[in-house]
Amino acid sequence: MNRTFLLLSLCILFLLSLPVAIYARNVVVSDVYISDITGETAIINYTLTRFWPEISADQPIWIFVKYRLSGESDYFDWKDTDDPDYTNDDSDGRFDGNNGSQNGVSNTVNKYLSGDVGIVESGGEKQILWTWGDSGTDVPPEEIESVEVVVYAIEMVRIPGGTITFGSYVKPGTWNPLTGGTATVNDFYMTKYPVTTEMYAEFLNLCANRHDPLADADRDFYYKKMIGSRKCRLRKETGAIGVDAVFAPTNGYESYAVTYVTWYNAYDFAKWAGLRMITGEEFEYEATNAGTRYFPWGDDVPTTRSNIRANMKGVRPNAASDVYTYDERVRWPRKSGLSVNGVAELAGNVWKWCFTVWYQGAYDASKSSETVAEYGHQLRVLRGGAYLYEEYRLRGAGRSLDHPGDRNDANGFILAKDVVLP
């Protein structure tokens, strides 16, 4: 498979005038068209294929849809299917709620859609029922025949829930671990890989020009050092930022982890994609296999030449790297850095922003609750270490902290989604 199709990399095809966006390593979304248009509903048809591993309940695909009316051509014309107003589709750089809650209420990105949308657990020919009329999205009747849709696909991993006792399996020297307490973690999904430059560029293209950088500069979607930075790998191709700018990753770095993103950026990106930020306890639960491993892959230290499993200090390229470097398909001297359930990059490469407010001592569930960890200025938890750090900061129980408005070349993020039980 050509590297341009790797996870979180973007491929836009035009099939029957309908663009398709792919953010997945071996995933192809094809044969997209609208059919069966009635006075209230229509069918969005598409074919979903992943060559390896097979799409399944344990490793599903997150599908979300945006649309625009005929005659609209700018990036920022793309809208969620909840209503015709694009201004409701992202947080515009500051808090307006996450369409309900960080911790369980579904984002409206796929509102008025049903069928093969959201978490999709198999490949093949798919259909999404879209209620586009007065009782749904409210697309004007004269527009529905020529409306355009874009279908996004993100690889996910299902994490079975359970309990974790903090501090019970902490190697001496671990950085800022929790010292006690037990958390019950419900089943949830994680993105299989961190968000990449390609995926973040798409978010910028759809959202950055809608934001007034002077009104809320510390929470802006982009940053001067971010665009064109050697370690960020994003560039502005044309236009003026905040007006009509078009963004793209540096050629050859499409699948590199995005950096120079704030906690606010991660929060707003999650809303745009219909996902949510991960909590600190969820991260440690998966990165330690519920408190039974020092690292996501086991107890082996990732520093010897025969056991390189993470991008860390002393390992090239001394910058954020391709998120696929340590997944299933690795070559000596690298080995798989996947967690027991198949999540990549939980150790090394970039620090991962968590929703959780920073604290020390024993586990405190309130620090990840909506009432405490709302969109504010509290210090936030970072997890997983980065390319600058030694192995003791890459351990699954290790933690760091930063101001939510800070940007640097070592901070990125992964995302999560609640499992909706029948």
C-alpha positions as CSV (number, residue, x, y, z in Angstrom):
1,M,0.0,0.0,0.0
2,N,1.4,3.4,-0.9
3,R,2.4,5.5,2.1
4,T,0.0,8.2,1.1
5,F,-2.8,6.0,2.3
6,L,-1.4,5.6,5.8
7,L,-3.4,6.3,8.9
8,L,-4.5,9.8,9.5
9,S,-3.1,10.7,6.1
10,L,-5.5,12.3,3.7
11,C,-6.5,11.2,0.2
12,I,-9.3,13.1,-1.6
13,L,-10.9,11.4,-4.5
14,F,-13.7,12.6,-6.6
15,L,-16.3,9.9,-7.2
16,L,-19.5,11.0,-8.8
17,S,-18.5,14.6,-7.7
18,L,-18.4,13.4,-4.1
19,P,-15.0,13.8,-2.3
20,V,-13.7,11.2,0.1
21,A,-11.2,11.7,2.9
22,I,-9.2,8.8,4.3
23,Y,-7.3,9.0,7.6
24,A,-6.3,5.3,7.9
25,R,-3.2,3.3,7.1
26,N,-4.6,0.6,4.9
27,V,-8.1,1.8,4.6
28,V,-9.8,2.8,1.4
29,V,-13.2,4.6,1.2
30,S,-14.5,4.3,-2.4
31,D,-17.6,4.3,-4.6
32,V,-19.3,7.2,-2.8
33,Y,-22.6,8.4,-4.1
34,I,-26.0,9.6,-2.9
35,S,-29.2,7.6,-3.9
36,D,-32.8,7.0,-3.0
37,I,-33.6,10.7,-2.4
38,T,-37.0,11.3,-0.9
39,G,-38.7,14.4,0.5
40,E,-36.9,13.7,3.9
41,T,-34.2,11.2,3.5
42,A,-31.3,10.0,1.2
43,I,-28.8,7.2,1.2
44,I,-25.0,7.9,1.3
45,N,-23.4,4.8,-0.3
46,Y,-19.8,3.9,0.1
47,T,-17.4,1.0,0.1
48,L,-15.1,0.5,3.1
49,T,-11.9,-1.7,2.8
50,R,-9.0,-2.3,5.1
51,F,-6.4,-4.7,3.7
52,W,-4.8,-5.5,7.0
53,P,-5.7,-6.1,9.8
54,E,-9.3,-7.0,9.1
55,I,-11.9,-4.5,10.2
56,S,-13.6,-6.0,13.3
57,A,-15.3,-5.1,16.6
58,D,-11.9,-5.0,18.3
59,Q,-10.3,-2.8,15.6
60,P,-13.2,-0.9,14.0
61,I,-13.3,2.3,11.9
62,W,-14.7,5.6,13.0
63,I,-16.8,7.1,10.2
64,F,-17.9,10.7,10.2
65,V,-19.5,12.8,7.5
66,K,-19.4,16.5,6.5
67,Y,-21.4,18.1,3.7
68,R,-21.7,21.3,1.7
69,L,-24.4,22.7,-0.6
70,S,-23.9,23.2,-4.4
71,G,-22.1,26.4,-5.3
72,E,-20.0,26.4,-2.1
73,S,-16.4,25.8,-2.8
74,D,-14.3,27.0,0.1
75,Y,-13.0,24.6,2.7
76,F,-14.9,26.4,5.4
77,D,-18.2,25.7,3.7
78,W,-18.1,22.1,5.0
79,K,-20.6,21.5,7.8
80,D,-21.7,18.8,10.2
81,T,-25.0,17.1,9.4
82,D,-26.7,18.5,12.5
83,D,-27.8,21.8,10.8
84,P,-26.9,24.1,7.9
85,D,-24.9,26.4,10.1
86,Y,-21.1,25.8,10.1
87,T,-20.5,28.1,13.1
88,N,-21.9,25.3,15.3
89,D,-19.4,22.7,14.0
90,D,-16.3,23.6,16.1
91,S,-15.5,25.5,19.3
92,D,-14.1,28.5,17.3
93,G,-11.0,28.6,19.5
94,R,-12.9,28.9,22.8
95,F,-15.4,27.0,24.9
96,D,-19.1,26.7,23.9
97,G,-19.5,23.3,25.3
98,N,-18.8,20.0,23.6
99,N,-22.4,19.5,22.4
100,G,-23.2,18.2,25.8
101,S,-20.3,16.6,27.6
102,Q,-16.7,15.4,27.3
103,N,-17.5,12.2,29.0
104,G,-20.2,10.4,27.2
105,V,-22.7,12.5,25.2
106,S,-22.3,12.0,21.5
107,N,-21.0,14.8,19.4
108,T,-23.5,16.0,16.8
109,V,-21.0,15.6,13.9
110,N,-23.2,12.6,12.7
111,K,-26.6,13.8,13.8
112,Y,-29.4,12.8,11.5
113,L,-27.3,9.9,10.2
114,S,-27.9,6.2,10.9
115,G,-26.7,2.9,9.5
116,D,-23.0,2.4,8.7
117,V,-21.7,5.5,10.4
118,G,-19.9,6.1,13.6
119,I,-18.2,2.9,14.8
120,V,-18.2,0.5,11.8
121,E,-17.0,-3.0,12.6
122,S,-16.8,-4.6,9.1
123,G,-15.8,-3.8,5.6
124,G,-17.7,-4.0,2.3
125,E,-20.5,-2.0,0.7
126,K,-22.1,0.4,3.2
127,Q,-25.1,2.7,3.5
128,I,-25.8,5.7,5.6
129,L,-29.4,6.9,6.0
130,W,-29.4,10.7,6.1
131,T,-32.5,12.7,7.2
132,W,-31.8,15.8,5.2
133,G,-35.3,17.4,5.2
134,D,-37.2,19.6,7.6
135,S,-37.1,17.1,10.4
136,G,-33.3,16.6,10.1
137,T,-30.4,18.7,8.7
138,D,-32.9,21.0,6.9
139,V,-31.1,21.1,3.5
140,P,-33.1,23.2,1.0
141,P,-35.0,20.8,-1.3
142,E,-33.6,22.5,-4.4
143,E,-30.0,21.7,-3.2
144,I,-30.2,18.0,-2.2
145,E,-29.8,16.7,-5.8
146,S,-26.3,18.3,-6.0
147,V,-25.2,18.3,-2.4
148,E,-21.6,17.1,-1.8
149,V,-20.6,14.9,1.1
150,V,-17.2,13.9,2.5
151,V,-16.6,10.7,4.3
152,Y,-13.8,10.4,6.9
153,A,-12.4,7.2,8.2
154,I,-10.2,6.9,11.3
155,E,-8.8,3.6,12.7
156,M,-9.9,2.8,16.3
157,V,-9.1,0.1,18.9
158,R,-11.7,-1.1,21.4
159,I,-10.3,-1.2,25.0
160,P,-12.2,-3.7,27.3
161,G,-13.0,-2.0,30.6
162,G,-11.8,-3.1,34.1
163,T,-10.1,-1.8,37.1
164,I,-6.6,-0.4,37.8
165,T,-4.9,0.2,41.1
166,F,-2.5,3.0,40.8
167,G,1.0,2.8,42.3
168,S,0.8,-1.0,42.6
169,Y,3.1,-1.7,39.6
170,V,5.4,1.3,39.4
171,K,9.1,0.9,38.6
172,P,11.5,3.0,40.8
173,G,12.3,6.3,39.0
174,T,9.0,6.5,37.2
175,W,8.1,10.2,36.6
176,N,5.3,11.6,38.7
177,P,3.2,8.5,39.1
178,L,-0.1,8.3,41.0
179,T,0.6,6.8,44.4
180,G,-2.6,4.9,45.1
181,G,-6.4,4.6,44.6
182,T,-8.4,2.4,42.2
183,A,-10.2,3.4,39.1
184,T,-12.9,1.6,37.2
185,V,-12.6,2.1,33.5
186,N,-15.5,1.5,31.2
187,D,-15.1,0.0,27.7
188,F,-13.9,2.7,25.4
189,Y,-12.3,3.3,22.0
190,M,-8.9,4.9,21.3
191,T,-7.6,6.1,18.0
192,K,-5.0,3.6,17.0
193,Y,-2.4,6.3,16.3
194,P,-1.7,9.9,17.4
195,V,-3.2,12.6,15.2
196,T,-0.8,13.4,12.3
197,T,0.1,16.5,10.4
198,E,-2.1,15.5,7.5
199,M,-5.1,15.1,9.6
200,Y,-4.5,18.3,11.5
201,A,-4.0,20.2,8.3
202,E,-7.5,19.1,7.2
203,F,-8.9,20.4,10.5
204,L,-7.1,23.7,9.9
205,N,-8.5,23.9,6.4
206,L,-12.1,23.5,7.6
207,C,-11.8,25.5,10.8
208,A,-8.8,27.9,11.2
209,N,-10.1,30.6,8.9
210,R,-13.4,30.8,10.9
211,H,-11.5,31.8,14.0
212,D,-10.4,35.4,14.9
213,P,-6.8,35.0,16.1
214,L,-6.9,38.4,17.8
215,A,-9.9,37.6,19.9
216,D,-8.5,34.5,21.5
217,A,-4.8,34.2,20.6
218,D,-3.7,31.7,23.3
219,R,-6.3,29.2,22.1
220,D,-5.9,29.6,18.4
221,F,-5.8,26.6,16.1
222,Y,-2.4,27.4,14.6
223,Y,0.8,29.2,15.7
224,K,3.5,31.1,13.8
225,K,6.2,28.6,14.8
226,M,3.9,25.7,13.9
227,I,3.7,26.7,10.2
228,G,6.9,25.9,8.5
229,S,8.7,24.5,11.6
230,R,11.2,21.8,10.9
231,K,9.8,19.8,13.7
232,C,6.1,20.4,13.1
233,R,6.0,19.6,9.3
234,L,3.0,21.9,8.5
235,R,2.9,24.7,6.0
236,K,0.6,27.3,4.7
237,E,0.3,26.9,0.9
238,T,-1.7,29.9,0.0
239,G,-3.9,32.7,1.3
240,A,-3.9,34.7,4.6
241,I,-4.3,33.0,8.0
242,G,-7.8,33.7,9.4
243,V,-9.1,34.6,6.0
244,D,-8.6,32.1,3.2
245,A,-5.4,30.2,4.1
246,V,-4.9,26.6,2.8
247,F,-2.7,24.4,4.9
248,A,-0.8,21.2,4.1
249,P,1.8,18.9,5.7
250,T,5.3,19.1,4.4
251,N,5.8,16.6,1.6
252,G,6.9,13.2,2.9
253,Y,5.7,14.0,6.5
254,E,2.0,13.4,6.1
255,S,2.0,10.6,8.7
256,Y,4.2,12.2,11.3
257,A,2.7,13.1,14.6
258,V,1.5,16.7,14.8
259,T,3.2,19.0,17.3
260,Y,2.9,22.6,18.5
261,V,-0.8,21.9,19.4
262,T,-2.3,23.1,22.7
263,W,-4.7,21.3,25.0
264,Y,-7.4,23.6,23.5
265,N,-6.5,22.5,20.0
266,A,-6.9,18.8,21.0
267,Y,-10.3,19.6,22.6
268,D,-11.6,21.4,19.5
269,F,-10.2,18.9,17.1
270,A,-12.0,16.1,19.0
271,K,-15.3,18.0,18.7
272,W,-14.8,18.5,15.0
273,A,-14.2,14.8,14.5
274,G,-17.0,13.6,16.8
275,L,-14.6,12.1,19.3
276,R,-13.3,13.2,22.7
277,M,-10.0,13.7,24.6
278,I,-8.7,10.7,26.6
279,T,-8.5,10.9,30.4
280,G,-5.3,10.2,32.3
281,E,-6.7,7.1,33.9
282,E,-7.8,5.6,30.6
283,F,-4.3,6.3,29.2
284,E,-2.5,4.5,32.1
285,Y,-5.0,1.7,32.0
286,E,-4.1,0.8,28.4
287,A,-0.4,1.8,28.5
288,T,0.2,-0.5,31.5
289,N,-2.4,-3.3,30.6
290,A,-4.4,-2.4,33.7
291,G,-1.4,-2.0,35.9
292,T,0.6,-5.1,34.9
293,R,3.3,-3.8,32.6
294,Y,5.9,-1.0,32.8
295,F,5.5,-0.2,29.1
296,P,2.7,-0.8,26.6
297,W,4.5,-3.8,25.1
298,G,5.7,-5.4,28.3
299,D,8.5,-4.9,30.8
300,D,11.5,-4.8,28.4
301,V,13.3,-1.5,28.4
302,P,13.3,0.0,24.9
303,T,16.9,1.2,24.9
304,T,19.1,-1.7,23.6
305,R,19.8,-2.0,19.9
306,S,17.9,-5.3,19.8
307,N,14.8,-3.9,21.5
308,I,14.0,-0.4,20.0
309,R,10.3,0.0,20.5
310,A,9.8,3.7,20.7
311,N,11.0,7.1,19.5
312,M,13.0,8.3,22.4
313,K,16.2,10.0,23.4
314,G,19.2,8.6,21.5
315,V,16.9,7.3,18.7
316,R,16.8,9.1,15.4
317,P,15.4,11.4,14.0
318,N,15.5,13.4,17.3
319,A,12.1,14.9,16.4
320,A,8.5,13.7,16.2
321,S,8.3,10.8,13.8
322,D,6.0,8.7,11.6
323,V,3.3,7.2,13.8
324,Y,3.6,3.8,12.0
325,T,7.3,3.3,12.9
326,Y,6.6,0.8,15.7
327,D,3.3,-0.8,14.9
328,E,2.7,-4.3,13.5
329,R,4.9,-4.1,10.5
330,V,8.4,-3.3,11.8
331,R,11.9,-4.4,10.8
332,W,14.9,-5.1,12.9
333,P,16.3,-3.4,15.0
334,R,12.8,-2.0,15.8
335,K,10.1,-4.1,17.4
336,S,6.4,-3.6,17.8
337,G,5.6,-1.0,20.4
338,L,1.9,-1.7,20.3
339,S,-0.1,-2.1,23.5
340,V,-1.8,-5.4,24.3
341,N,-5.0,-4.3,22.5
342,G,-3.1,-2.8,19.5
343,V,-2.7,0.9,20.2
344,A,0.5,2.5,18.8
345,E,2.7,5.2,20.2
346,L,1.5,5.2,23.8
347,A,5.2,5.4,24.7
348,G,7.6,7.9,23.0
349,N,7.3,10.0,19.9
350,V,5.2,12.9,21.4
351,W,3.6,13.6,24.7
352,K,-0.2,13.0,24.6
353,W,-2.5,15.7,26.0
354,C,-5.1,14.3,28.4
355,F,-8.4,15.8,29.4
356,T,-7.5,15.5,33.1
357,V,-6.4,18.4,35.3
358,W,-2.9,18.0,36.8
359,Y,-2.7,16.8,40.4
360,Q,-0.3,14.6,42.5
361,G,-0.8,11.9,45.1
362,A,-3.5,9.2,45.0
363,Y,-6.0,8.9,42.2
364,D,-8.8,11.5,42.2
365,A,-11.6,10.8,39.8
366,S,-12.9,14.3,40.0
367,K,-9.9,15.6,38.1
368,S,-11.2,14.0,35.0
369,S,-14.9,15.0,35.6
370,E,-16.6,17.6,33.4
371,T,-17.3,19.9,36.4
372,V,-13.6,20.1,37.3
373,A,-11.8,19.6,34.0
374,E,-13.9,22.0,31.9
375,Y,-12.5,24.2,29.3
376,G,-10.3,26.4,31.5
377,H,-6.8,27.4,32.5
378,Q,-5.8,24.6,34.9
379,L,-2.6,22.7,34.3
380,R,-3.2,19.5,32.3
381,V,-1.8,16.0,32.4
382,L,0.5,14.7,29.6
383,R,1.3,11.1,29.2
384,G,3.6,8.7,27.3
385,G,6.9,10.6,27.0
386,A,8.4,11.9,23.8
387,Y,11.5,11.7,21.5
388,L,13.5,13.9,23.9
389,Y,13.3,11.7,26.9
390,E,14.8,8.7,28.5
391,E,13.0,5.4,29.1
392,Y,11.9,6.3,32.7
393,R,9.6,9.1,31.3
394,L,8.1,6.7,28.7
395,R,6.7,4.3,31.3
396,G,2.9,3.8,31.2
397,A,2.5,5.1,34.8
398,G,4.6,8.2,34.2
399,R,3.0,11.6,33.9
400,S,4.0,15.2,33.0
401,L,2.1,18.5,33.0
402,D,1.8,21.7,31.0
403,H,-0.3,24.8,30.7
404,P,-3.2,24.1,28.3
405,G,-2.2,27.0,26.1
406,D,1.4,25.9,25.7
407,R,2.8,24.8,22.4
408,N,6.1,23.0,21.8
409,D,7.7,20.5,19.4
410,A,7.0,17.5,21.7
411,N,3.3,17.7,22.5
412,G,0.6,16.0,20.4
413,F,-2.5,14.0,21.2
414,I,-4.6,10.9,20.7
415,L,-8.4,10.7,21.1
416,A,-11.1,8.5,22.5
417,K,-14.8,7.6,22.2
418,D,-17.2,6.0,24.6
419,V,-18.6,2.6,23.8
420,V,-22.4,2.8,23.6
421,L,-23.8,-0.4,25.0
422,P,-27.1,-1.8,23.7
